[in-house]
C-alpha cells in the first residue's frame, strides 16, 4: 500500500495533461482506491493484535503516539510557519485546508476511540468496535445528506462529510479502522491455517453482500463516497490482499524485505513523500519543477529515483529505534518541541 500510494501520488503530480488523458493512467487509478482504506485497516489491525485492555502505561504510550500523529496531521496542513500569521492572514480556502480530515486524522481519532472502548468495556471491546464500525458505515449516507457539516465549526464539520474539502472524512473511512481492529483480534491471534479459513469465509461473505448492496442502493447512495457497499467490497478485497501478502512472506518473495521496511515506517514515508512532491511550510517541493511535465517513462524513472530517498531515511530511523530507543525518543521530542516553539513564537 505504501508503494502504491507513492506511485499514485507521483504520477498524479508529475504526469503531463496528455499522459493523464491516456487510458493507461485511468487503468492505474483503479488500484489507488485501496491505498487509504488499506492504511486505515492496517492501523486498526495492529491495534487489535495485543490482548486488551493493555496495561495503563502501554495504553498511555499508544494514546500519546496517536496524539502525536494527530498533531503532525494538522501540521502538514498549515498554511504558514507562524501561529500569528495563520490566525491573521489565512484565507477561507487555507483555513478549510487546515481543518480538512485526511487519513492521519481518521487513524488517530479512531484509535483513540478504540483505546477508550478497551478500557470502558474490557473484554467486550471487540464487539463494541465492530458495532461502531457498522454504525459509521450505515449512517454515512444520512450524515452526508444532513448538511450538518455546514452548521458546526469547520474543524468538526471536516470529519463529517466531503463537502468541506476533506478527502477522507470520519464517515465512512473510520469504519476501515474499526474493522481492522476486529480483524486483528479475531484473525491475527489465530494459527495460520484457521486464520486463512476464517479470512476466506469472511471475504466470501462480505464481497457478495457488498455487490448486492451496491445494486440495491445504486439509485439512492453514490457508490464511491457514501455507499456502505463501497466499504464492504474494499474490506473483502483487503482481507484477500492480507492473505496474499502473508503467503508471499512465507515464500520469501524477493524484495519483500524492502516492502516490509516501507510498512514498518509508513508514517515517515508518508510525510517525506508529501514534502518531496508538494512541499511544505519549511520549503518548496524538490520536484516542483517537474510537476505536470513528464510522460510515463519519465514518471517511472522519477519513481525509481525517489524510492532510495524514502528507503534510506526509513532504514536509518528504523535502525535507530531498534538500537537506541531512548535516544530516538529524545530526538523526536526535541524536533517536535523545536517545531512547536518556532510556530508559536514566530511573529509572521
Order of alpha helices (4+ residues) and beta strands (2+ residues): alpha-alpha-alpha-alpha-alpha-alpha-alpha-alpha-alpha-alpha-alpha-alpha-alpha-alpha-alpha-alpha-alpha
